């Protein structure tokens, strides 16, 4: 999270410059865009990375300004292609997000609240929702705008966990074994198991592993089945909640969301009232950090140390642009300290 700060500023400033007439930002207008305090952080970025940002003016009648360098402009031009490649991914993930909800609809304001985590463009209502009326609609419900799913697609009701199992041949190999025991790292070869990634210093005892094995073996309903059908006190229903959280994080670009964003979806997905305790209990699956301004929840299996394993086209573009600064790929900025859980 600490490593992500400067790359985030670089990408934000790039977007601000591109939104200006002739892609030239007068420095006097920077404060209007980001505020007085944040302005100084961006001024530092402009000074520190001349390979990306060109500062000029300030002499005579010409006002100080900043633009992208020619090399940065050349790479920035590739963003359009990345967004084209992202469109089908975003449509699919948005449909799955709605399918996970109890009424196949989510308040539009909540979609906007974590749209950046999904990778939605700012004009997603025009570029995605209205473009695909066969999938989405916006309807007023009691004076509140909701994003609605227009049709159910059973082929999408497959979780990222199940897709990983199919990809790795886990289910086929598990079917050929008469008896499978849980490993010391908490992992279990079975159709209802979750990938465990415990902290390096965590040493589970025998009783903990036995209890975990029972939990890993326990079947549970699909996250894509309506949550109203299940008793919240049922252990299988509680395990299903873990699967819902796992799937929600899997739908995001960087496999992470802030705690506030997850909290916002309590009613749409019938999440537990003590959500943080649920996340802490399953610390082999989720990681919580208070680094940065907000508490953030990560899906552990999506990371190899601090590196995001699978990257979408938009993140690959961000990687390429940020490397102009001389820094390594941006996925390393999604820093997950695997040695502890901070709450």
Buried (B, 14 or more C-beta within 10 A) or exposed (E): BEBBEBBBBBBBBBEBBBEBEEEBBEBEEBBEBBEEEBBEBBBEBBEBBEEBBBBEBEEEEEEBBBBBBEEBBEBBEBBEEBBEBBBEBBBBBBBBBBBBBEBBBBBBEBBBBBBBBBBBBEEBBEBBBEBBEEBBBBEEEEEEBBBBBEEEEEEEBBBBBBEEBEEEEBEEEBEEEEEBEBEEBBBBBBEBBBBBBBBEEBEBEEEEBEEBBEBBBBEBBBBBEEBEEBEEEEEEBBBBBBBBBBBBBBBBBBBBBBBEBBEBBEEBBBBBEEBBEBBEEBBBBBBBBEBBEEBBBBBBBBBEEBBBEEBBBBBBBBBBBBBBBEBBBBBBBBBBBBEEBEE
